[in-house]
Amino acid sequence: MATLPSYVRVLFGMPEGFDPSVQRTEMEKGPAMQRVLNSRVMMNPDPVFWFASYADAMAFETWYFDVIKRVGYFDFFHPLRRQTVSARFVGGDIGDLVPLGPGGNPCERQVRLEYQR
């Protein structure tokens, strides 16, 4: 299993959503019936990947294309859950590289991940 490179800093500042995987059927009379479809749900966090330098951002792109090949799963330490999870990029999309300083140092990417809980 691939691991997110150590030079990528994962910043969470937005809530983490998920699909509850519940089927709801409205009834003619009485409350709607609900049932769980899957025992696990797909979590969808939107973290920021922060890079100290433009060189780190380019190394990340190399890792993205050559190691996980855009669609593979990778392990990373989830800073809010305080545990390692296996995630992938939704649709293989890693967002735009945004320079935050002169010469692209530092820079960041807003990404969307998915993993099962």
The first five atom37 places (N, CA, C, CB, O) and aatype in JSON, in Angstrom:
{
  "aatype": [12, 0, 16, 10, 14, 15, 18, 19, 1, 19, 10, 13, 7, 12, 14, 6, 7, 13, 3, 14, 15, 19, 5, 1, 16, 6, 12, 6, 11, 7, 14, 0, 12, 5, 1, 19, 10, 2, 15, 1, 19, 12, 12, 2, 14, 3, 14, 19, 13, 17, 13, 0, 15, 18, 0, 3, 0, 12, 0, 13, 6, 16, 17, 18, 13, 3, 19, 9, 11, 1, 19, 7, 18, 13, 3, 13, 13, 8, 14, 10, 1, 1, 5, 16, 19, 15, 0, 1, 13, 19, 7, 7, 3, 9, 7, 3, 10, 19, 14, 10, 7, 14, 7, 7, 2, 14, 4, 6, 1, 5, 19, 1, 10, 6, 18, 5, 1],
  "atom_mask": [
    [1, 1, 1, 1, 1],
    [1, 1, 1, 1, 1],
    [1, 1, 1, 1, 1],
    [1, 1, 1, 1, 1],
    [1, 1, 1, 1, 1],
    [1, 1, 1, 1, 1],
    [1, 1, 1, 1, 1],
    [1, 1, 1, 1, 1],
    [1, 1, 1, 1, 1],
    [1, 1, 1, 1, 1],
    [1, 1, 1, 1, 1],
    [1, 1, 1, 1, 1],
    [1, 1, 1, 0, 1],
    [1, 1, 1, 1, 1],
    [1, 1, 1, 1, 1],
    [1, 1, 1, 1, 1],
    [1, 1, 1, 0, 1],
    [1, 1, 1, 1, 1],
    [1, 1, 1, 1, 1],
    [1, 1, 1, 1, 1],
    [1, 1, 1, 1, 1],
    [1, 1, 1, 1, 1],
    [1, 1, 1, 1, 1],
    [1, 1, 1, 1, 1],
    [1, 1, 1, 1, 1],
    [1, 1, 1, 1, 1],
    [1, 1, 1, 1, 1],
    [1, 1, 1, 1, 1],
    [1, 1, 1, 1, 1],
    [1, 1, 1, 0, 1],
    [1, 1, 1, 1, 1],
    [1, 1, 1, 1, 1],
    [1, 1, 1, 1, 1],
    [1, 1, 1, 1, 1],
    [1, 1, 1, 1, 1],
    [1, 1, 1, 1, 1],
    [1, 1, 1, 1, 1],
    [1, 1, 1, 1, 1],
    [1, 1, 1, 1, 1],
    [1, 1, 1, 1, 1],
    [1, 1, 1, 1, 1],
    [1, 1, 1, 1, 1],
    [1, 1, 1, 1, 1],
    [1, 1, 1, 1, 1],
    [1, 1, 1, 1, 1],
    [1, 1, 1, 1, 1],
    [1, 1, 1, 1, 1],
    [1, 1, 1, 1, 1],
    [1, 1, 1, 1, 1],
    [1, 1, 1, 1, 1],
    [1, 1, 1, 1, 1],
    [1, 1, 1, 1, 1],
    [1, 1, 1, 1, 1],
    [1, 1, 1, 1, 1],
    [1, 1, 1, 1, 1],
    [1, 1, 1, 1, 1],
    [1, 1, 1, 1, 1],
    [1, 1, 1, 1, 1],
    [1, 1, 1, 1, 1],
    [1, 1, 1, 1, 1],
    [1, 1, 1, 1, 1],
    [1, 1, 1, 1, 1],
    [1, 1, 1, 1, 1],
    [1, 1, 1, 1, 1],
    [1, 1, 1, 1, 1],
    [1, 1, 1, 1, 1],
    [1, 1, 1, 1, 1],
    [1, 1, 1, 1, 1],
    [1, 1, 1, 1, 1],
    [1, 1, 1, 1, 1],
    [1, 1, 1, 1, 1],
    [1, 1, 1, 0, 1],
    [1, 1, 1, 1, 1],
    [1, 1, 1, 1, 1],
    [1, 1, 1, 1, 1],
    [1, 1, 1, 1, 1],
    [1, 1, 1, 1, 1],
    [1, 1, 1, 1, 1],
    [1, 1, 1, 1, 1],
    [1, 1, 1, 1, 1],
    [1, 1, 1, 1, 1],
    [1, 1, 1, 1, 1],
    [1, 1, 1, 1, 1],
    [1, 1, 1, 1, 1],
    [1, 1, 1, 1, 1],
    [1, 1, 1, 1, 1],
    [1, 1, 1, 1, 1],
    [1, 1, 1, 1, 1],
    [1, 1, 1, 1, 1],
    [1, 1, 1, 1, 1],
    [1, 1, 1, 0, 1],
    [1, 1, 1, 0, 1],
    [1, 1, 1, 1, 1],
    [1, 1, 1, 1, 1],
    [1, 1, 1, 0, 1],
    [1, 1, 1, 1, 1],
    [1, 1, 1, 1, 1],
    [1, 1, 1, 1, 1],
    [1, 1, 1, 1, 1],
    [1, 1, 1, 1, 1],
    [1, 1, 1, 0, 1],
    [1, 1, 1, 1, 1],
    [1, 1, 1, 0, 1],
    [1, 1, 1, 0, 1],
    [1, 1, 1, 1, 1],
    [1, 1, 1, 1, 1],
    [1, 1, 1, 1, 1],
    [1, 1, 1, 1, 1],
    [1, 1, 1, 1, 1],
    [1, 1, 1, 1, 1],
    [1, 1, 1, 1, 1],
    [1, 1, 1, 1, 1],
    [1, 1, 1, 1, 1],
    [1, 1, 1, 1, 1],
    [1, 1, 1, 1, 1],
    [1, 1, 1, 1, 1],
    [1, 1, 1, 1, 1]
  ],
  "atom_positions": [
    [[0.85, -1.18, 0.0], [0.0, 0.0, 0.0], [0.88, 1.24, 0.0], [-0.96, 0.0, 1.22], [1.85, 1.33, 0.76]],
    [[0.55, 2.17, -0.86], [1.27, 3.43, -0.93], [0.96, 4.29, 0.3], [0.91, 4.2, -2.23], [-0.09, 4.14, 0.93]],
    [[1.88, 5.17, 0.64], [1.71, 6.08, 1.76], [1.9, 7.5, 1.27], [2.71, 5.75, 2.91], [2.78, 7.77, 0.45]],
    [[1.07, 8.41, 1.75], [1.21, 9.82, 1.39], [2.59, 10.28, 1.83], [0.08, 10.68, 2.05], [2.97, 10.06, 2.98]],
    [[3.36, 10.93, 0.95], [4.71, 11.36, 1.31], [4.73, 12.27, 2.55], [5.36, 12.08, 0.14], [3.8, 13.03, 2.78]],
    [[5.79, 12.17, 3.31], [5.9, 12.9, 4.58], [6.0, 14.41, 4.39], [7.11, 12.42, 5.35], [5.7, 15.16, 5.32]],
    [[6.41, 14.89, 3.21], [6.52, 16.33, 2.99], [5.17, 16.98, 2.72], [7.46, 16.59, 1.83], [5.1, 18.21, 2.62]],
    [[4.09, 16.19, 2.6], [2.75, 16.74, 2.4], [2.12, 16.95, 3.77], [1.86, 15.79, 1.51], [1.96, 16.0, 4.54]],
    [[1.76, 18.18, 4.07], [1.09, 18.47, 5.33], [-0.41, 18.51, 5.07], [1.59, 19.82, 5.95], [-0.87, 19.25, 4.2]],
    [[-1.17, 17.71, 5.8], [-2.61, 17.6, 5.61], [-3.3, 18.53, 6.6], [-3.1, 16.13, 5.78], [-3.18, 18.36, 7.82]],
    [[-4.04, 19.52, 6.08], [-4.73, 20.49, 6.91], [-6.24, 20.31, 6.77], [-4.32, 21.94, 6.54], [-6.77, 20.35, 5.66]],
    [[-6.92, 20.13, 7.89], [-8.38, 20.01, 7.88], [-8.96, 21.25, 8.51], [-8.85, 18.74, 8.63], [-8.61, 21.61, 9.63]],
    [[-9.86, 21.91, 7.79], [-10.53, 23.08, 8.33], [-12.01, 23.06, 7.99], [0.0, 0.0, 0.0], [-12.77, 23.92, 8.44]],
    [[-12.41, 22.08, 7.18], [-13.79, 21.99, 6.75], [-14.4, 20.72, 7.32], [-13.89, 22.01, 5.21], [-13.68, 19.77, 7.62]],
    [[-15.72, 20.69, 7.47], [-16.36, 19.49, 7.98], [-16.2, 18.31, 7.02], [-17.84, 19.75, 8.24], [-15.97, 18.48, 5.82]],
    [[-16.32, 17.14, 7.56], [-16.18, 15.91, 6.8], [-17.56, 15.3, 6.6], [-15.23, 14.91, 7.5], [-18.21, 14.89, 7.56]],
    [[-18.0, 15.23, 5.35], [-19.33, 14.7, 5.07], [-19.28, 13.21, 4.72], [0.0, 0.0, 0.0], [-18.21, 12.64, 4.53]],
    [[-20.47, 12.6, 4.65], [-20.55, 11.2, 4.25], [-21.96, 10.9, 3.76], [-20.18, 10.27, 5.43], [-22.91, 11.63, 4.05]],
    [[-22.08, 9.82, 3.0], [-23.36, 9.31, 2.54], [-23.81, 8.28, 3.58], [-23.28, 8.69, 1.09], [-23.09, 7.3, 3.79]],
    [[-24.95, 8.46, 4.24], [-25.33, 7.56, 5.32], [-25.69, 6.14, 4.85], [-26.49, 8.14, 6.05], [-25.78, 5.24, 5.68]],
    [[-25.89, 5.93, 3.56], [-26.21, 4.62, 3.01], [-27.46, 4.02, 3.65], [-25.02, 3.67, 3.2], [-27.46, 2.89, 4.14]],
    [[-28.53, 4.83, 3.64], [-29.81, 4.42, 4.22], [-30.88, 4.55, 3.14], [-30.17, 5.29, 5.47], [-30.95, 5.56, 2.43]],
    [[-31.72, 3.51, 3.01], [-32.85, 3.57, 2.09], [-34.09, 3.98, 2.87], [-33.06, 2.2, 1.37], [-34.38, 3.43, 3.93]],
    [[-34.81, 4.96, 2.34], [-36.01, 5.47, 3.01], [-37.2, 5.25, 2.08], [-35.86, 6.99, 3.39], [-37.17, 5.64, 0.92]],
    [[-38.26, 4.63, 2.61], [-39.47, 4.38, 1.85], [-40.64, 5.05, 2.55], [-39.72, 2.86, 1.68], [-40.96, 4.72, 3.7]],
    [[-41.28, 5.98, 1.87], [-42.44, 6.67, 2.43], [-43.63, 5.71, 2.43], [-42.77, 7.96, 1.63], [-43.82, 4.95, 1.47]],
    [[-44.41, 5.74, 3.48], [-45.57, 4.86, 3.62], [-46.85, 5.68, 3.44], [-45.55, 4.15, 5.01], [-46.86, 6.89, 3.66]],
    [[-47.93, 5.0, 3.03], [-49.21, 5.69, 2.89], [-49.68, 6.26, 4.21], [-50.27, 4.74, 2.32], [-50.15, 7.39, 4.3]],
    [[-49.53, 5.44, 5.26], [-49.9, 5.86, 6.61], [-48.75, 5.55, 7.54], [-51.21, 5.17, 7.08], [-48.06, 4.54, 7.38]],
    [[-48.55, 6.4, 8.49], [-47.52, 6.16, 9.48], [-46.15, 6.69, 9.04], [0.0, 0.0, 0.0], [-46.01, 7.27, 7.96]],
    [[-45.17, 6.47, 9.89], [-43.82, 6.99, 9.58], [-43.16, 6.23, 8.43], [-42.93, 6.92, 10.83], [-43.49, 5.07, 8.16]],
    [[-42.24, 6.89, 7.78], [-41.49, 6.25, 6.7], [-40.64, 5.11, 7.26], [-40.59, 7.29, 5.97], [-40.19, 5.16, 8.4]],
    [[-40.43, 4.09, 6.43], [-39.56, 2.98, 6.83], [-38.14, 3.29, 6.36], [-40.07, 1.62, 6.23], [-37.94, 3.87, 5.29]],
    [[-37.18, 2.91, 7.14], [-35.77, 3.12, 6.8], [-35.01, 1.83, 7.08], [-35.15, 4.31, 7.6], [-35.33, 1.09, 8.01]],
    [[-33.98, 1.59, 6.24], [-33.1, 0.45, 6.49], [-31.7, 0.8, 6.02], [-33.62, -0.83, 5.77], [-31.5, 1.55, 5.07]],
    [[-30.74, 0.22, 6.72], [-29.33, 0.43, 6.38], [-28.99, -0.4, 5.15], [-28.4, 0.06, 7.58], [-29.27, -1.6, 5.12]],
    [[-28.38, 0.24, 4.14], [-28.01, -0.48, 2.92], [-26.63, -1.13, 3.03], [-28.02, 0.48, 1.73], [-26.45, -2.27, 2.6]],
    [[-25.67, -0.42, 3.61], [-24.29, -0.92, 3.71], [-23.81, -0.77, 5.14], [-23.35, -0.18, 2.73], [-24.18, 0.18, 5.84]],
    [[-22.99, -1.69, 5.58], [-22.48, -1.62, 6.95], [-21.42, -0.53, 7.1], [-21.9, -2.96, 7.37], [-21.21, -0.02, 8.21]],
    [[-20.77, -0.16, 6.01], [-19.75, 0.9, 6.05], [-20.22, 2.07, 5.19], [-18.37, 0.37, 5.56], [-20.95, 1.88, 4.22]],
    [[-19.8, 3.27, 5.54], [-20.15, 4.45, 4.76], [-18.9, 5.07, 4.16], [-20.89, 5.49, 5.64], [-17.79, 4.89, 4.68]],
    [[-19.08, 5.78, 3.06], [-17.97, 6.46, 2.39], [-17.86, 7.88, 2.94], [-18.17, 6.47, 0.83], [-18.78, 8.69, 2.79]],
    [[-16.73, 8.17, 3.57], [-16.46, 9.5, 4.12], [-15.85, 10.37, 3.02], [-15.51, 9.42, 5.37], [-15.12, 9.86, 2.17]],
    [[-16.14, 11.67, 3.02], [-15.65, 12.59, 2.0], [-15.07, 13.86, 2.6], [-16.77, 12.96, 1.04], [-15.73, 14.9, 2.6]],
    [[-13.84, 13.79, 3.11], [-13.22, 15.01, 3.63], [-12.65, 15.87, 2.5], [-12.11, 14.66, 4.63], [-12.33, 15.35, 1.43]],
    [[-12.52, 17.16, 2.75], [-11.95, 18.11, 1.79], [-10.74, 18.82, 2.42], [-13.02, 19.15, 1.33], [-10.83, 20.0, 2.73]],
    [[-9.63, 18.11, 2.62], [-8.48, 18.76, 3.24], [-7.69, 19.6, 2.25], [-7.57, 17.72, 3.87], [-7.89, 19.53, 1.04]],
    [[-6.78, 20.39, 2.79], [-5.8, 21.12, 1.99], [-4.47, 20.39, 2.15], [-5.69, 22.64, 2.44], [-4.05, 20.09, 3.27]],
    [[-3.81, 20.12, 1.03], [-2.46, 19.57, 1.06], [-1.51, 20.76, 0.93], [-2.22, 18.5, -0.1], [-1.53, 21.48, -0.07]],
    [[-0.68, 20.98, 1.94], [0.22, 22.12, 2.01], [1.65, 21.65, 1.75], [0.11, 22.84, 3.38], [2.09, 20.65, 2.31]],
    [[2.37, 22.37, 0.9], [3.75, 22.05, 0.54], [4.65, 23.23, 0.92], [3.88, 21.72, -0.99], [4.33, 24.38, 0.61]],
    [[5.75, 22.95, 1.58], [6.68, 24.0, 2.01], [7.38, 24.64, 0.82], [7.71, 23.43, 2.98], [7.78, 25.8, 0.89]],
    [[7.53, 23.88, -0.28], [8.23, 24.41, -1.45], [7.58, 23.92, -2.73], [9.71, 24.01, -1.41], [6.83, 22.95, -2.74]],
    [[7.88, 24.62, -3.82], [7.4, 24.22, -5.13], [8.0, 22.87, -5.51], [7.75, 25.29, -6.2], [7.34, 22.07, -6.18]],
    [[9.22, 22.6, -5.1], [9.87, 21.31, -5.37], [9.09, 20.17, -4.72], [11.33, 21.32, -4.86], [8.94, 19.1, -5.32]],
    [[8.58, 20.38, -3.5], [7.76, 19.35, -2.85], [6.46, 19.13, -3.61], [7.45, 19.76, -1.4], [6.01, 17.99, -3.73]],
    [[5.87, 20.19, -4.13], [4.64, 20.06, -4.91], [4.88, 19.27, -6.19], [4.07, 21.45, -5.26], [4.03, 18.48, -6.6]],
    [[6.04, 19.47, -6.82], [6.37, 18.72, -8.03], [6.67, 17.25, -7.69], [7.57, 19.36, -8.74], [6.33, 16.35, -8.46]],
    [[7.3, 17.01, -6.55], [7.55, 15.63, -6.11], [6.23, 14.92, -5.83], [8.45, 15.62, -4.84], [6.09, 13.73, -6.11]],
    [[5.25, 15.66, -5.28], [3.93, 15.09, -5.04], [3.28, 14.68, -6.36], [3.04, 16.09, -4.29], [2.7, 13.6, -6.46]],
    [[3.39, 15.53, -7.38], [2.83, 15.18, -8.69], [3.46, 13.91, -9.24], [3.01, 16.33, -9.68], [2.77, 13.07, -9.81]],
    [[4.77, 13.77, -9.08], [5.46, 12.55, -9.52], [4.91, 11.34, -8.77], [6.98, 12.67, -9.31], [4.65, 10.3, -9.38]],
    [[4.74, 11.45, -7.45], [4.17, 10.38, -6.64], [2.76, 10.04, -7.12], [4.14, 10.78, -5.15], [2.4, 8.87, -7.24]],
    [[1.97, 11.07, -7.4], [0.58, 10.91, -7.86], [0.52, 10.13, -9.18], [-0.09, 12.29, -8.04], [-0.28, 9.21, -9.32]],
    [[1.37, 10.49, -10.14], [1.35, 9.82, -11.44], [2.03, 8.46, -11.43], [2.0, 10.7, -12.47], [1.54, 7.52, -12.06]],
    [[3.16, 8.33, -10.72], [3.96, 7.12, -10.8], [3.67, 6.07, -9.73], [5.39, 7.48, -10.73], [3.81, 4.87, -9.99]],
    [[3.26, 6.49, -8.54], [3.05, 5.53, -7.44], [1.59, 5.09, -7.36], [3.49, 6.15, -6.09], [1.3, 3.9, -7.45]],
    [[0.67, 6.05, -7.19], [-0.74, 5.66, -7.07], [-1.46, 5.67, -8.42], [-1.47, 6.58, -6.1], [-2.61, 5.25, -8.52]],
    [[-0.79, 6.14, -9.45], [-1.3, 6.16, -10.82], [-2.7, 6.81, -10.91], [-1.36, 4.75, -11.37], [-3.59, 6.31, -11.6]],
    [[-2.85, 7.92, -10.2], [-4.03, 8.79, -10.19], [-5.25, 8.22, -9.49], [-4.4, 9.12, -11.57], [-6.06, 9.0, -8.98]],
    [[-5.44, 6.9, -9.44], [-6.67, 6.34, -8.91], [-6.46, 5.4, -7.72], [-7.4, 5.61, -9.99], [-7.43, 4.9, -7.16]],
    [[-5.22, 5.15, -7.34], [-4.95, 4.18, -6.29], [-5.23, 4.69, -4.88], [0.0, 0.0, 0.0], [-5.31, 5.9, -4.64]],
    [[-5.37, 3.74, -3.96], [-5.52, 4.07, -2.55], [-4.15, 4.33, -1.93], [-6.24, 2.94, -1.79], [-3.14, 3.8, -2.39]],
    [[-4.14, 5.14, -0.88], [-2.91, 5.42, -0.15], [-3.26, 5.61, 1.32], [-2.17, 6.68, -0.72], [-4.37, 6.02, 1.64]],
    [[-2.32, 5.32, 2.19], [-2.51, 5.51, 3.62], [-2.03, 6.91, 4.0], [-1.75, 4.43, 4.42], [-1.03, 7.4, 3.48]],
    [[-2.76, 7.54, 4.92], [-2.3, 8.8, 5.5], [-2.85, 8.9, 6.91], [-2.74, 10.02, 4.63], [-3.87, 8.3, 7.24]],
    [[-2.16, 9.67, 7.73], [-2.61, 9.88, 9.11], [-3.64, 10.98, 9.11], [-1.42, 10.23, 10.04], [-3.34, 12.12, 8.76]],
    [[-4.86, 10.66, 9.52], [-5.96, 11.62, 9.58], [-5.81, 12.42, 10.87], [-7.37, 10.89, 9.52], [-6.0, 11.88, 11.96]],
    [[-5.47, 13.7, 10.77], [-5.16, 14.48, 11.98], [-6.35, 14.7, 12.93], [-4.61, 15.82, 11.57], [-6.13, 14.91, 14.12]],
    [[-7.57, 14.67, 12.44], [-8.72, 14.85, 13.32], [-9.15, 13.54, 13.98], [-9.89, 15.42, 12.53], [-9.51, 13.53, 15.16]],
    [[-9.11, 12.46, 13.24], [-9.5, 11.15, 13.79], [-8.36, 10.49, 14.56], [-9.95, 10.23, 12.66], [-8.58, 9.52, 15.3]],
    [[-7.16, 11.0, 14.39], [-5.96, 10.48, 15.06], [-5.73, 9.01, 14.74], [-6.08, 10.66, 16.59], [-5.4, 8.21, 15.62]],
    [[-5.9, 8.66, 13.46], [-5.66, 7.29, 13.02], [-5.26, 7.29, 11.55], [-6.91, 6.41, 13.24], [-5.49, 8.27, 10.83]],
    [[-4.65, 6.21, 11.11], [-4.27, 6.06, 9.71], [-5.45, 5.48, 8.94], [-3.01, 5.15, 9.56], [-6.05, 4.49, 9.36]],
    [[-5.79, 6.11, 7.81], [-6.87, 5.64, 6.96], [-6.35, 5.43, 5.54], [-8.06, 6.64, 6.96], [-5.36, 6.05, 5.14]],
    [[-7.0, 4.55, 4.79], [-6.69, 4.32, 3.38], [-7.69, 5.1, 2.55], [-6.71, 2.79, 3.02], [-8.89, 4.84, 2.63]],
    [[-7.22, 6.04, 1.77], [-8.09, 6.93, 1.01], [-7.65, 6.97, -0.45], [-8.08, 8.35, 1.61], [-6.6, 6.45, -0.82]],
    [[-8.48, 7.6, -1.27], [-8.14, 7.89, -2.65], [-8.75, 9.23, -3.02], [-8.63, 6.76, -3.61], [-9.61, 9.74, -2.31]],
    [[-8.29, 9.79, -4.14], [-8.82, 11.07, -4.62], [-10.11, 10.8, -5.39], [-7.77, 11.81, -5.51], [-10.15, 9.91, -6.25]],
    [[-11.16, 11.56, -5.11], [-12.43, 11.39, -5.8], [-12.23, 11.75, -7.27], [-13.55, 12.28, -5.15], [-11.84, 12.87, -7.6]],
    [[-12.5, 10.79, -8.14], [-12.34, 11.01, -9.57], [-10.9, 11.22, -10.0], [0.0, 0.0, 0.0], [-10.66, 11.66, -11.12]],
    [[-9.94, 10.92, -9.13], [-8.54, 11.13, -9.45], [-8.13, 12.59, -9.48], [0.0, 0.0, 0.0], [-7.03, 12.91, -9.93]],
    [[-8.99, 13.48, -9.0], [-8.75, 14.93, -9.07], [-7.96, 15.41, -7.86], [-10.08, 15.69, -9.18], [-8.36, 15.19, -6.72]],
    [[-6.83, 16.09, -8.11], [-6.02, 16.65, -7.02], [-6.11, 18.17, -6.94], [-4.57, 16.23, -7.18], [-5.33, 18.8, -6.22]],
    [[-7.03, 18.76, -7.67], [-7.24, 20.21, -7.59], [-6.1, 21.01, -8.21], [0.0, 0.0, 0.0], [-5.16, 20.45, -8.78]],
    [[-6.21, 22.31, -8.09], [-5.21, 23.22, -8.66], [-4.11, 23.5, -7.64], [-5.87, 24.53, -9.11], [-4.37, 23.57, -6.44]],
    [[-2.89, 23.67, -8.14], [-1.78, 24.08, -7.31], [-1.84, 25.6, -7.16], [-0.41, 23.62, -7.92], [-1.82, 26.33, -8.15]],
    [[-1.91, 26.06, -5.91], [-2.05, 27.49, -5.63], [-0.79, 27.98, -4.92], [-3.32, 27.78, -4.78], [-0.55, 27.59, -3.78]],
    [[0.01, 28.85, -5.57], [1.18, 29.4, -4.89], [0.74, 30.41, -3.83], [2.13, 30.08, -5.91], [-0.16, 31.22, -4.05]],
    [[1.39, 30.34, -2.68], [1.04, 31.23, -1.57], [2.09, 32.29, -1.31], [0.83, 30.42, -0.32], [1.87, 33.23, -0.54]],
    [[3.24, 32.16, -1.95], [4.32, 33.1, -1.75], [5.12, 33.28, -3.03], [0.0, 0.0, 0.0], [4.77, 32.7, -4.06]],
    [[6.18, 34.08, -2.97], [7.01, 34.3, -4.16], [7.7, 33.01, -4.6], [8.06, 35.39, -3.88], [8.21, 32.25, -3.78]],
    [[7.69, 32.79, -5.9], [8.33, 31.6, -6.45], [7.59, 30.31, -6.13], [0.0, 0.0, 0.0], [8.14, 29.22, -6.31]],
    [[6.35, 30.42, -5.66], [5.57, 29.22, -5.35], [5.91, 28.58, -4.03], [0.0, 0.0, 0.0], [5.53, 27.44, -3.77]],
    [[6.64, 29.31, -3.17], [7.01, 28.78, -1.86], [6.31, 29.56, -0.77], [8.54, 28.83, -1.65], [6.58, 30.75, -0.65]],
    [[5.45, 28.99, 0.03], [4.87, 27.65, -0.06], [3.71, 27.61, -1.06], [4.39, 27.18, 1.32], [3.39, 28.63, -1.68]],
    [[3.09, 26.43, -1.21], [1.92, 26.29, -2.08], [1.0, 25.22, -1.51], [2.36, 25.94, -3.53], [1.36, 24.48, -0.6]],
    [[-0.21, 25.15, -2.09], [-1.2, 24.2, -1.56], [-2.13, 23.71, -2.65], [-2.0, 24.84, -0.45], [-2.22, 24.29, -3.73]],
    [[-2.83, 22.62, -2.35], [-3.87, 22.07, -3.21], [-5.08, 21.75, -2.35], [-3.38, 20.79, -3.98], [-4.94, 21.13, -1.29]],
    [[-6.26, 22.15, -2.78], [-7.51, 21.74, -2.12], [-7.93, 20.43, -2.78], [-8.65, 22.85, -2.25], [-8.18, 20.4, -3.99]],
    [[-8.01, 19.35, -2.03], [-8.33, 18.04, -2.59], [-9.62, 17.51, -1.99], [-7.18, 17.04, -2.35], [-10.09, 18.01, -0.96]],
    [[-10.19, 16.52, -2.62], [-11.36, 15.81, -2.1], [-11.0, 14.34, -2.02], [-12.65, 16.04, -2.99], [-10.65, 13.73, -3.03]],
    [[-11.1, 13.78, -0.83], [-10.75, 12.38, -0.61], [-12.01, 11.57, -0.33], [-9.75, 12.25, 0.56], [-13.07, 12.12, -0.03]],
    [[-11.87, 10.27, -0.44], [-12.91, 9.35, 0.01], [-12.27, 8.13, 0.64], [-13.83, 8.95, -1.16], [-11.27, 7.61, 0.16]],
    [[-12.9, 7.7, 1.74], [-12.45, 6.47, 2.41], [-13.63, 5.87, 3.14], [-11.27, 6.75, 3.39], [-14.59, 6.57, 3.48]],
    [[-13.55, 4.57, 3.38], [-14.65, 3.89, 4.07], [-14.46, 3.93, 5.57], [-14.76, 2.46, 3.6], [-13.36, 3.76, 6.09]],
    [[-15.56, 4.15, 6.26], [-15.55, 4.13, 7.73], [-16.38, 2.95, 8.19], [-16.1, 5.48, 8.33], [-16.52, 2.72, 9.4]]
  ]
}
